[in-house]
Amino acid sequence: MVNLNVNIGGLELKNPVLTASGTFGYGTEYSDFIDISRIGCIIVKGTTLRERQGNAYPRMAETPSGMLNAVGLQNKGVDYFVEHIYPTLKRINTNVFVNVSGSMVEDYVKTAEKLNELDGIPGIELNISCPNVKEGGMAFGTSCASAAEVTKAVREVYKKSLMVKLSPNVTDIAEIARAVEAEGADSVSLINTLLGMAIDAEKRRPVLSTVTGGLSGPAVKPVALRMVWQTAKAVKIPVIGLGGIMNAQDAIEFILAGATAVQVGTANFIDPSVSVKIIDGIEDYLKRHKFNSISEIRGMI
């Protein structure tokens, strides 16, 4: 047997495969297809301080080798999560993280405080790609100062594993990663979606109601792989790679580039069992190449 265990900021995971927020619901929706307890960590959909209705339809569009989404963080808010969703999640025999979003630093802090009280949730993923309304809608994650500010504020109230999800829509992602590391992030995940758009030429109008949206899927993988490689060389904390991972080979490439673990996102829409297949594929790869542990191939590139 090969050792697939990885450590994310002091938290031990049974394997390096996580599910990406927004692509796996609350995890339980997939239990009809797979044994979800086999997954190293389930990151549930974005949660905000208050209920959000999300954007108007249409808010998803298929593109060549990918998809655009502009769902707009539709959710019922953190209090609903604590009361109605958490009781089910805490019975799952694996790690569960909550993706936290907000429009102001105070939103992040208050949401993190509520989640800090939940014994069955060992960590959160801070989505700093949300617009900072006090700075005219600029995403927190597009400047070192704002990324550091929100990370520091949440770190002061959140005592468990803190993962920060980075935006790729920046000039130097390694600089942003170092900024959040300095303010107490236990790990970073990257990349979030790239900003894109689609146009219906026959109707002569944008496909999405919001005009632009987040691009994910195989089309973004080369960019994601490059950014993970750069970031892994720039920080000492674990890097979780995501962006276009469709199979075990994709996942292994991210680990070779320096990722401690990976997140599977868009592929879940195509094959609900893909996460388990990737776990099995990584194990098979290590056996075939006579490695005893996943850590042996990390950062070989």
N, C-alpha and C positions, 0 to 999 in steps of 0.2 A: 504494500500500500504506500502511495506517495502522500506526503503531508501538504494539504491544501490550505492549512490554517494561515491567516494573516492577522496582523495587529494594526488597528486603526486608532491611533491616539490613546492607547491603553486598553482598548476594547478588542477582545479576541473574537474573530469571525471564523466560522467553520470552513469557509472557502472564500475566494476573492470575487465572487459574482453577486452584485447588488442589482436591484431594479431601480430604474430612474423614475423620479417623481413625475407624476402626470401621465405616465404610460401604464401604470399597474394598479390604478385605483387605490383601494385600501388593502390590496393583497388578497383578501378573502374572495373577491370576485373570480380569482383564478384557481381556487381550490378544487373546482370541478375538473380541471385539466391536469393539474400537477400536485405533487406534495410540496406545498409552499414552504414547509419547514426545512427543506433541503437548501433553500437559497441562503446565501451568507448574510444578507440584510435586505429587508424590504423598506424602500423609502416611499412613504405614502404621498398622495397628491398634496399640492400646495395648500397650506392652511394660513389664514389671516386672522387678525384680531376680531373683525366683524364679518358678517355674511357678505358675500359678493355674488352678484348675478352673472358676472362674466360679460363678454362682448356679444353683440348682435350676430346672428347667423347671416351668411355663411362664415364660419370661423376656422375651417380646415380645408386644405386643398392638396391634392396629390401633385407632385412635381417630378421631373425626371430624376430617378435615383433618390427620391426623398419626399418629404411632405412639409407643408407650411401649417403652422397652427397659430391661432390668436384667440384661444379660449378665454383668456382674461382671468385666470385664477378663480373660476367659479367654485365656491365652497360655502358651507353653512357657518363658518367661523369656529374659533378655537373652543368656545364653550360647548357648542354642539358636539364637536369632536370628543371632548373630555367626557361628556355625558352619554353619548350614544355610540361612538365608534370605538373608543379606547377599551371598553369592557370586553369586546370581542378580540381586539388585537393583542391584548395582554396574555391571551391563551395560546397564541402562536408560538411554537417552539423554535424560534429564531429571533434575531435582532430586528427591531423595527425603529426606523428613524422617521421623524416628521419634518417635511420641508416647510420652512417658515418664510412668509413673505410679508411685505408691508410697504406703505407709502411714506412713512416717516420713521425715524429712529425709534420714537416712542412706541409705535405699533409693534416693531420687532421685539422690543424689551418686554412689553406687557404679555405678548404671546409666549415668549420664551419662559417668562416667570410661571405661567400657568402650566406649561409642559414640564418644567423642572420638577413639579410635584408628583409626576406620574412614574411610579417605580418600574412599570413595564416598558417604558420608553427610554432606552439608554443613550439616545443622542438625537440631535436635530441637524438638519442641513439648512444653512442660512442662504436663501436665494437673494443675492444682492444685485440681481438684474432688474429689480423693480424700480419704477420711477420715484425719485426723491422729490416730492411735491414742493418742498421748500427751496429746491434748486431748479425750478422750472421744468421738471419732468426728466432731468438727466438721471440715468440709472446710477444707483449707489456704486455699482461695480466698475464704473468707467473712469473713476479717479482714485488715486491712492488715498487721498484725504477722506473721502466719503466712505470708501470701503473699510478703512481703518476705524473710522468713527463708529459705524454700526457694529463692527466686530467687537470693538472694545466695550461698547455699551451692553451688548448681549453677554459677553464674557463675564461681566461683573455680576450678572444675575443668574446665569445658567452654569450649573456646576458639573454637568456631565459632558459627554463627547460632543464637541462642536466642529462640524464640518461646514466649510464655506464654499458655496457654488459660484464659480467665476464666469463672468461674461467674456466671450471671445471678441466682442466688438470694441476692442481696445488696441492701442499701438504696441504696448509691451505687457503681456499677461504675467510674465515673471515678476515684474515690478509690483503688480497688484498682489500677487501671491505672497511676496515678501512682506508687504504692508499688513496683510491680515495675519500672517504668521507672527509678526512682531506684537500684535495685539491679542494673542492668545488662541488663535485657531488651532485645533488639534489635527486638522487635515483640510485639504482643499479638493473639490471635485470640479472637473472641467473636461469638455466645454459645455456651457449652456448653448442654446440655439443661436445660429447666425441670423442676422436680420435680412429678410428677403421679401420678394413680392411675386405675384402671378397676375397676368392680365388675360382676360377673355377677349381675344381679337375680334370674334364675331359680334359680340355685344359691345365691344369697345369700352370696357370698364374693368376695374380690378376684380379679381375673384373673391378676395376677402373683404368683409365689411369694413375692416380697419385699414385697408389698402396694403399695409405691410404686416408681416408675421414672422414667427421663428422657424427657421429652416433646420430640419433634422434628417437623419437617415444616412445611407451610404455616401451621399454627395458631400457630406461635411467631414468624413473620416480623415482624409489627408491633412486637413487643417487642424483637426482635433489631435491627431497623432503628433504633429509638429509642436503644438502648444504644450502637450503633456511632457514631451521630451525636454522642451525648454524649461518648464516649471520644475520638473523633477531634479534638474541640475541646479536650480536656484534656491530651493528650500530644503529644510531638514525634515519637515513633517511629511506624512504620507500623502501621496497624490492619487486620487481616484479618477481614472480616465473614462470618458464617455464621448460618444459622437460617432454614429454609424456602425456600431458593433452589431453584426448580424449573425456571427457564428464564433466557434472557438478559436479559429485562426485569427480573426480580428482581435479578440480579447488577448490572445498571446502576444500579438504585435504591440499592444498598449503596455503590457507588462514588460516586454523587452525594452520598450522606450522609457521605462522607469516607474510605471504605475504600480502601486501596491495592490490595488483592486480595480475593478471595472464596474460600470453601470450599463445595463441593457435597457434601451428605451424603445425607439420606434419599432424594432423587431418584434416586440410583444404584440403589436397589432396584427402582424402577419402570421405569427406562430405563438400561441399562448404558452407553449411548452419550451420555448427557445432557451430560457435561462437554465433549466435543468440540462438541456442538451449541451450547452456551453460548459457547464461544470464537468460533465462526463467527458467532453472533448478535451478540456485542459488536462484532466487526469490521464487520458489516453496519450496525449502529446508528451507529458513528462515521463510516462512509462516507456514510450517508444524511444525517447532520447536518453533514457537511463538517468534521469534526474530524480532525486529523492524528495525534493521540496520545491514548492513554487518560488520560494525566495532565491533559489539558485539561478533563476533566469531573469530576475528583476534587474532592469537597468543594464542589460548586457550591451545595448546599443550606445 
